[in-house]
């Protein structure tokens, strides 16, 4: 369906159920940042007329897959989605705008496709549980404030030749241990070590359990 700003807000307000006031308020702020007057919308979200920009993701689901046509995640498109745990971004995505995922407190990991060129300031700010970010490619511009106030974020995986570039973009010092920015190969190596360590712990626990069971059988 298509509508101008006024019609869109009226329809979304009527369609919104629980949490409708917040949805309308955030959508209103998002629309104010756009010059366009005409939009397309469905049950999943609000878009520009050719569906290349996601203006706002409707509802507050735990998992979302963004349409393959989307090239830009607009300002505040996912802002304050408190239940969002997983979002799958399209392979043709180019820009993640300012505050696009701000205050998504349940989001723990985000994978940015190789097509992403720009990550604007505060794109993922105040995501309280965000622990891991994976860059599949090498964006041209990543704001140093893209992950502002993400206190749990310590693991950023990037292409091997991009480690120094990203650390510089985020204004990280070589001795800064709060953020671990590693290349994909190093990241995979770390995962293997963690899996081996976990396997040894499980094996040790199983042996201990079997030993205890044998003692009980003897009694």
Secondary structure by P-SEA (a helix, b strand, c coil): ccccaaaaaaaaaaacccaaaaaaaaaaaaaaaccccccccccccccccccccccccccccccccccccccccccccccccccccbbbbcccccccccccccccccccbbbbccccccccccccccccccccccccccccbbbcccccccccccbbbcccccaaaaaaaaccccccccbbbbcaaaaaaaaaaaaaaaaaaaaaaaaaaaaaaaaaaac
